[in-house]
């Protein structure tokens, strides 16, 4: 079930989106297997592209008004930008290890090449200033174990505000073991007030395959007020996206037997980068219930050194 009756939803549909759930393959554009600009989403800041390169392939990327990260989802690559070349070791897949990455400033022309081929995410945000191009080593990515019990998940804070400098862009990876919930308790960031910030958010999903075929998960988004309705309960598979313009989002549910990955892209109008949020008061008590519960021993699923 996917519904959106608000102004932003109408704007997104007018740009070719059927709703807030964007199925894999529905937003191909030129060299990108996925392209979602801020204008495509009907908002002002966040964007996401996924570039797929064949063995020996190369592509030119122009960042325009956005700062971007080049994040390997699978495979290794080299990226040349602003007179520098960064070699990204990457990874076989998102469940195998924490990856290194590169920062691409706004108003840049970059060339991405991959001898072995691969898939590379380009999360972006509208930037007001130009920062230097940089390399982010996998070994310096803070890995956080969040929650407990069946709400245990792994967060790779590679571009969290405290971990990596950017103008407006915030981006993290979350790995949820099969049968667990993450983005839980449901939370929102759609008001500017103490403890909460206005943020647009993109969820890009990949689900681990099982012995008989592709895996799956589920994502929930619902309204935080009658004035801004949104109602999403989407089955998500590898390559799917869920857009969160406002409202409570969560849980992200990994089906039993299938680990779930998602890449979060966040940005908003606040002058300081933040991930400030407010839990749904009806479910905020769940955090206290974790006290004394051991975390799921399957987490961390992967580190910079590979799978434990």
N, C-alpha and C positions, 0 to 999 in steps of 0.2 A: 504494500500500500504506500503510495507516494502522493502527497498533496501539498499545494502551495497556493494560497489565495491572496497573498499579500503583494504589495507593489514591487518588491524586488523579484518575486517569482514571476510576475508578469513580464518584467524587463528581461529576465533570463530566457523565458520562453520565446520572447520576441527575437532573441538572438540565436534561436535554434536549439535551445535546451528544452527537453520535455518536462523537466522538473529538477529537483535537487539531487536526485540519484542519476549519475551519468554512467551508463554501462560501457564496458570496455569496447573499443572499436567504433564508438559513436561520434568521436570528436577527432578523427584523423584529419591532418592538414599538412600537405606537402611532405617534408622530411620527418614530421612528428607523428607518432602513433597516437599521441594525445596532445592537444593544445587547448588550454583554457586561459585566456587572457582575463584581466579584471573586467573588461567590457563584456566579454562573453558571459561572465558570471553575474553581471548586473550590479557590480559593486565597484570599489575604488582602488583597492590596494593589491590583493593576492592574485598570483597567477601560478600555473603549473604546466610544464611541458614534459613529455617523455620522448626521448630520441632513441631510435633503434638503428644500430649500424651493423651491416654485414661484415664478415672478416675482411680486413683491409679497407673498410669504408671510412669516409670522412664527411664532415658536415660543417658548414659555417653557421655560427650563432651570433646574432646581433641582439644585444640586451635592451637597446633603446632606453626608455625611462626607468626600467626595472633593474635592480640589483638581483643577481641570480647565484645559485649554487649549482655546481656540477657534481651530482651524487651518483656513483655507479650502483645500479640495481643488480646487474650481472655483467661480468666482464671487466677488463682493464682498458685504459685509454690514456692518451696524451692530450693535453689542451694547451694551445698557444694563445696568449692574450697579453696585450700591453708589452710586447717584447720579451715575455717570459714564457717558458714551457714547463708545465707541471706534469709529471708522470704519476697517474693514479693506479695503484695496484688493484683496486676494486675487490671483487669477490665473485664466487661462482653463482650465488643467489643471496637474497636478503636474509635467509635463515642461517647462513654458513659463517658469517663473521661481521663485525663492525667494520665499516669501510672508511678509507680516506676520502677526501673531497677537495674541491677548489671553489674559491669565491671569485665571481665575475662581476666587476663593477658596472654601474649604469654607463650608457654611451660607449660600450666596448664592442669590438669585433673579435670573436674568438673562433678558432678552428679546433674541432674535436676529431681525433682519429683513433681507430681501434684495430690493431693488427688481427686480433682474434674475434672481433665483433662483440656486441653486447647491447645492453639497454641502460640508458642513463637519464635520471630525473633531473629536471631543471626547475626547482621551486624558485619563485621570484616574488618581489614586492616592489611597488612604486617607491623610488628612492629620491630624496631631496638633495643628497650630496653624493659625491664620487669618492669612494674609498679605494685603496690599492688592491689589486689582484693578489690573492694569497692561497697558500696550500694548507689544508687541514689534515694533519696526520691522524690515522686511526687510533694510535696509541694515546692520543690526547683527548679523545672523545669521552666525556664523563658518562658512565653507565650506571643508571639508577634502578634499583629494585623497588618497585612501588606496590603498595597494597599488601594483602596477606590472604592465605587460604585460596579460595577459588577466585579471588580478585587480584591475585599476584600477576604482575606483568613487568616487563623490562622496558626501560626508556633510555634510548641513546640520545643524549642531549647535545648533539653535535653543533647545533646553531641555536642553543638556548641563550637568553640574554647574558647570563653570567659566564658562558663557555666560549663564545666566539663573537667578535665585534662585527656589527653590520649597522646599516642606517635604520632600517625599519623591519627587515625580515627576521622572523623567528621560525625555526623548523626543527622538528625532532622526529625520531622513529620510535615506534612502539611495537614490541613483539609480545603476543599473548599466547600462552600454551593452550592447546586444544581443550575445550570444556571450561575455560576461564572467561571472566568478564574484565574488560578494561574501560577507560573513560567512565569510571564508576566510583562514587555516586555520580549521577547525571549533573552536569554543571553548565554554566553559561558565562559568556563575557560579551554582553550587549548593552551595558550601561556604564557610563563614566561616573564612578563614585569610589570612595575609599574601599580598597580591597577588590575592586573589579575594574576592568578596562573594556573598551569597545574593540573587538577584534573580529575580522572576517577569518574564516577557517576552511581549509580544504583537507579532506581525508582521502588519501590514495591508498588502495588496498592491494595486497597480494595474499593468497591463501596457499598453504603448503598442500601439495598433492598427496593423495592416498594411493594405495596399491591398485585401486580400480579406476582412478581418474582424479579430476581436479577437486580441490577442497572448496569450502565456502565459509562464510560468516554472516553476521547480521549487524546492522547499524540502526540506532534509533535517534531521531531528532524530534522534539515537540515544543510547543509554544510555551513561553514564559509569561505571556500576558495575552488577553483576548484581542488586544489591538494589533498584535503582530503574529498572526497565525502561521504555523508551519507544522506539518505532520508527515514524518518519514519513518517507515519501517521497511528497510531494504535488505534483500539478500545480496551479499557482495562477494565477488570472486576476483581473481587476479586481473588487474587493469581497471577495475571499477573505481569510481570517485563518488563521494558524497560531499556536497557543498553545505556549509553551515553559515548562513548570513546572520542568524540570531537564534535565540531560543536555547533550551536545554538540550544537550547532546550527550548520549550515552544511554545504556551501555553499548560498547562494541563487543559483540559476542563471538567468540571462537567456537565453532561447532566441535563437539567431542571428536577426537581423532585428527583434527586439522589445526595446526598452529596458524595464527593470523598475524599478519604484518600490516601496519599502516604508517604512512608518511604524513605528518601534519605540517601544513603551511599556514602561518598566521601573520597578520599584519593589521594595523589600524592607525587611527589619526593621532594617538597619544605621542607626545614629544619624546618619551622614553620607551624603549622596548620593554615589554612585559608580557607575562602569561597570566596575569591576575584574573581570577574567576570566582564565581559564586555557586556553591552547591545548591541543588534543589532542596529547600528546607524539609520537604517530605522524606528525603532519603539521606540527609546529611549525617544522621546518627550512625550510619553504616561504618563510617571511618573509625568511630570509637570501638566498634565490635571487633576490629582487627587486633586490638591490644591483647597480647598473649598468644595469638595464633601464629604458628610458624609459617613462613613464606613457602610457596610451592617449590619443592626441590628441583623442578625442571628449569627453574630460572636461576642464572641467566641462560638463555637459549644459545647465545653466541657472544663472544668477546672479540677484541682486536686480534687475538691469537687463534681464533676459530671456535669450534664448538667444544665445550668442556668435556 
